[in-house]
Amino acid sequence: MTLAHGQGYLAIPGPSVMPEAVLRAMHRGAPNIYEGELIDLTHGLLPDLKMVAGTAHDAAIYIGNGHAVWEASLANVLSAGDKVLVPVAGSFGLGWSDVAAGRGIETDVVDFGRRGAIDPARVAEALAADKDHKIKAVLAVHVDTSTSAKSDIAAIRVAMDAVGHPALLMADCIASLGCDRFEMDAWGVDVMVAASQKGLMVPPGMAFVFFNDRAQAVRAQQERVSKYWDWVPRANPEFYYQLFCGTAPTHHLYGLRVALDMIKDEGLEAVWRRHEVLARTIWAAGDAWATGGPFELNIPDVAARSHAVTSLRIGKEHGTRLRRWCQDQAGLTLGIGLGMSTQDDPKGDGFFRFGHMGHVNAQMILGMLATVQTGMRVLDIPHGSGALEAAADVIASA
């Protein structure tokens, strides 16, 4: 017998849970892509996307995933032979760096390990040493989905300005947009990339690049930009098809319209607060479990923890067993320990991740925690007591 039959819960850090209203909006025949409601709907999306991003500047929509907009962002402001500084707090910073290297861009990686955020002071040191200003951009991931580290993007901008370096600040908000507070213009970010499948609650397949006037001025100096990646016609099209360099991602656009309406109805400040409370609920349970066994939150510093994803350590003999029990016996799918392998644990079996982004609420998080605790009991994984009570206290006090 298994108790997994029924509606499953995909608690991985993206793709996130899709609201039924979003799925219903997408469940339709193909629309006319040359005139009519789709054109009006698409143009109405852009102001709301900018609202979520905290920018009054430009946005470009791409058919693709986060890796696609890593490349799109680089293609518009950097050329082969240019140099970038990449402060890294997990696997996804390294991923963006790899994409840059593949384009012939020189990458200066400063690795902060897998248990903390980017240190803005060290970013400032690296830029201060660049007397000839060969570094053209800083590529910083806001929330690294592998480690669940959240870096202070605003502080990185302050550090850059303090040493008077002209590099662009480019931020990856793929995991954080619509979950953790992010304010592009207020924080001095020049280019930001995001995708549809996490806080924006739409299936994978659509991604975004936001850019300000400083970035556009750099783009204007580029000798050559791939026609497909070029953000100029996408942000300021003469004809609708230029928004997507071809056929529009029709059904994703309908879904995104509903998702953005849901965010507007709740209020962005309330969305951020909801994610914060639910994250603290998970941390409270994790702290309790840690008092009597190998369980450990990956990021010790509370200020450096994401409100969208939590990476957890439990020992290589336990992690994969626990994930599989939760999935096979209770219908709860947890995230693998992505990018968290070690010499002693080459498959990352000692790690797993909770995704708590987008369309999630208190009963989902409390149910997830109760299921994980049940799995630890069934599998005889040592753990401290009082976790569910601690989690309930956070919800109650909110």
C-alpha positions, 0 to 999 in steps of 0.5 A, spaced: 500 500 500 502 507 498 498 513 501 501 517 495 495 517 491 491 523 490 493 530 488 501 530 489 505 536 491 511 538 487 515 542 492 521 543 488 524 550 487 521 550 480 517 549 476 513 551 482 506 549 483 501 552 477 495 555 479 489 552 476 486 559 474 493 559 470 492 553 467 485 554 465 487 560 461 492 556 457 487 551 456 485 554 449 485 553 442 491 557 438 489 565 437 490 569 431 498 571 432 497 577 427 491 581 430 486 581 435 486 580 443 493 577 443 496 583 441 493 587 446 494 582 452 501 582 450 502 589 451 498 590 457 503 585 460 509 589 460 507 594 465 506 589 470 512 585 469 516 592 470 512 593 476 514 586 479 521 587 477 521 594 480 523 598 474 521 604 470 525 602 464 525 596 459 523 589 458 524 584 453 520 577 453 524 571 450 521 564 449 526 560 453 528 558 460 533 562 465 539 559 461 536 563 455 536 569 458 543 568 461 545 568 454 541 574 451 543 579 457 550 577 455 549 578 448 547 585 448 552 588 452 558 584 452 563 581 446 568 576 446 574 578 449 571 583 454 572 581 462 566 580 467 567 579 475 562 573 477 561 573 485 559 566 486 554 563 492 552 556 488 552 553 482 548 558 478 553 563 479 558 558 476 553 556 470 552 564 468 560 564 468 560 558 463 555 561 458 559 567 458 566 563 457 562 560 451 561 567 448 569 568 449 568 573 455 573 572 460 571 571 467 574 572 473 570 568 478 570 569 486 567 563 489 564 564 496 562 557 497 556 554 498 554 556 505 553 563 505 552 569 500 556 574 496 560 579 500 560 586 497 566 588 500 570 582 496 567 585 490 569 592 491 576 589 492 576 586 486 573 592 482 578 597 486 584 592 483 581 593 476 585 600 475 584 600 467 577 598 468 577 592 464 571 589 467 565 591 464 560 587 468 559 584 475 554 578 474 551 576 481 545 571 482 540 574 487 538 567 490 542 561 488 537 555 487 542 550 489 545 553 496 538 557 497 543 563 499 540 570 498 545 575 496 545 583 498 544 586 491 543 593 493 549 592 497 553 590 491 551 596 488 553 600 493 560 597 494 561 598 486 559 605 487 564 606 493 570 604 488 568 608 482 567 602 478 563 603 471 561 596 470 554 594 469 551 590 475 547 584 472 542 580 477 539 573 476 533 573 479 530 567 476 529 564 483 527 570 487 522 574 482 516 575 485 518 571 492 524 575 495 524 583 495 527 585 489 527 593 487 531 593 480 531 601 480 532 603 487 538 598 488 541 600 482 541 594 477 542 595 470 540 588 467 536 583 470 534 576 468 528 572 470 523 566 468 516 564 468 516 558 472 518 560 479 515 566 483 511 568 476 507 561 477 507 560 469 510 553 466 517 553 464 518 556 457 518 564 457 524 568 460 525 576 461 531 581 460 530 587 464 535 593 462 536 600 464 538 606 460 546 605 462 545 598 459 542 600 453 547 605 452 552 600 452 548 596 447 548 601 442 556 601 442 556 593 440 558 592 433 554 586 433 548 583 436 545 576 434 538 578 431 535 573 435 538 575 442 537 583 440 533 586 445 532 592 442 526 590 437 523 586 443 523 592 447 521 597 442 517 593 436 515 596 430 511 590 429 508 585 434 512 579 431 518 583 433 517 582 440 519 575 440 523 574 433 517 570 430 511 566 433 509 568 440 509 564 446 501 564 445 499 560 451 504 562 456 502 569 455 495 567 457 497 564 463 502 570 465 496 575 464 492 571 470 499 570 474 500 577 474 493 579 475 493 574 482 500 578 484 496 585 483 490 583 487 494 580 493 499 586 492 507 585 491 508 587 498 503 582 501 506 577 496 513 578 499 511 578 506 507 571 505 513 568 502 517 571 508 513 568 513 512 561 510 520 561 509 521 562 517 516 557 518 520 552 515 526 554 518 523 554 525 522 546 524 529 545 521 532 548 527 528 544 532 529 537 527 537 539 528 537 539 536 537 531 535 540 529 529 544 530 523 539 535 520 541 542 518 539 548 514 545 549 509 545 557 510 546 558 517 546 566 517 538 568 517 539 574 513 542 570 507 537 565 506 532 565 501 524 566 502 523 562 495 527 555 496 531 552 502 537 547 501 538 542 507 543 537 509 541 531 512 547 526 511 548 522 505 545 516 508 539 519 509 537 524 504 535 520 498 532 515 502 527 521 505 526 524 498 524 517 495 519 515 501 516 522 501 514 521 494 513 514 493 509 513 500 506 520 501 505 524 494 510 529 496 516 531 491 522 534 494 528 537 490 534 534 489 541 536 492 543 540 486 550 542 485 551 540 492 556 534 491 562 533 495 568 528 495 565 524 500 558 524 497 559 525 489 551 524 488 549 529 493 545 524 497 546 528 503 542 534 501 535 536 499 531 542 497 524 545 499 521 549 494 516 554 497 515 559 491 509 562 488 502 559 489 504 556 496 500 557 502 500 555 510 497 549 509 501 546 504 508 548 508 505 545 514 503 539 510 510 538 507 513 539 514 509 534 517 510 529 511 518 530 512 517 529 519 513 522 518 518 520 513 524 521 518 520 517 523 519 511 518 526 511 516 529 512 523 533 518 522 534 521 528 531 528 529 529 533 534 522 534 537 517 540 537 518 542 529 511 542 528 509 546 534 515 551 532 512 551 525 505 552 527 507 558 532 510 562 526 504 561 522 500 563 529 504 569 530 504 572 523 
